[in-house]
Amino acid sequence: MDWPAVDRLCDELDRDLEASGDDIPEIVAHFLSDSDIRARDASYGEAQRDAIRTYLATGDYFDGVAVPWWGCLALVVGVVGGLIAWALA
């Protein structure tokens, strides 16, 4: 792979997209800015290529870590409990 050419083309496209004034989805911005990381880390590169393919095919993307429902519940309980303790102190 000619990574310097990939990096140059990604930078060029990123500048063109920014100049358009349109909102750029985060997945696209990450893909365009991370060509150097894809060059160093094949598994990261494959995950990014899979994510951008999914976005291009469906318009959907997930850019984060899935949090189970019980993780959200624990956070809410912790915050509410902390607020109650703070209010009573």
Phi, psi and omega in degrees: 000138178270082186297324176299322178292319178299314180298316180298315180293322177295317178298317180298313179296319179300316178297318179297318180294318178297320181293336181291337181081356179282155174289133180255124178302144182305321180300321180289315179300316178297316181300314182291327183272348187255021182298327178294324178289319177300326179294325182271331189232100184298321182290321176297317179300317180294319178297319179293318179296321176298316182295317182289325175298315179299316179299315181293326181280326189238340186083000180255148172205156176234118184239069181176196182250130178292132178249123180294158183303323182289335175292319177295317179298316179298320178296314180297314180298318180296316180294313180297316178298320178295319178295320178295315179298320179294319181292327182276347184280000000 
